[in-house]
Amino acid sequence: MFGKLTRLAIDLVAISTLLAGIARSTGYHFNTRRFKDATIRNLLDSYLAIGDNVFAFASGFAVSSSFFYRKIDQ
């Protein structure tokens, strides 16, 4: 039971991080204003903020790590 909940939590964070990556690279954000209920809208905003924080952490790690480099197209 605990393993399934952990897997679900990891999957939810991965989806949220994917949505944050889409938002940062394209400028298209998930439209939470389509939900009329303020509680659901706030929950979705909090959920998406988790993905944004994970994406920011991963980006910061990549920038400061020697394992990654910036490829410049010519």
N, C-alpha and C positions, 0 to 999 in steps of 0.2 A: 504494500500500500504506500509506504513512504517513498519507495523507488519510483512508482508511477507519478506521485505528486512532484517529485524532484524533476522527472523528465518533462512533465507538463510545464513546470515553471521555467525550465531551460528553453523549451520550445517557444513559450510566450515571449521570453526576453529576446530570443533570436528573431522572431517576427517583428517585434518592436524595433530592434536594431536595424533590421532590413528597411523598415519604413523610414527610420531616421536617415539612413544612407540615401534613400531615394529623395527624401526632402532636401538633404544638403547638396546632392549632386545635380538635381534637376530643378529644384525650387517648388515642386509640387508637394503639398502637404495634405495629409488626411483631413478631410473636412468633418470636424466634430460638431460644427454648427448645425448639421442636418438632424441631429438628435434634439428633440424638444425638451426632454427631461434633463434638468440641470445636473442632477446627481450622476446620471450616466455620462453626460458630457464631461464632468469633472473627473470621473473615473478614467475615461478614455484619455483625457489630457495628462493625467498622472501616469498612466500606462505608457503613453508615447514619450513622456519625459524620461522614463527609465531607459528606453531604447536610445534616446538622444545622449544621455549620460554615458551609456556603455559605448556608443559610437565615438563620442569625444575622447573617452579613455583609450580606446583602441587606436584612434588617430594619433593621439599624443604619444602613445607607445611606439607607433610606427615611425613617427618623425624623429624621436630621440634614440631609436635603436639602430645598431649597425647592421641588422639583418635586412633592413629595407633601404631602398634608395629611390630618388625621384627620377623617373624616366622622362626625358625631354624629347618630344618628337621634333624632327627636323625635316 
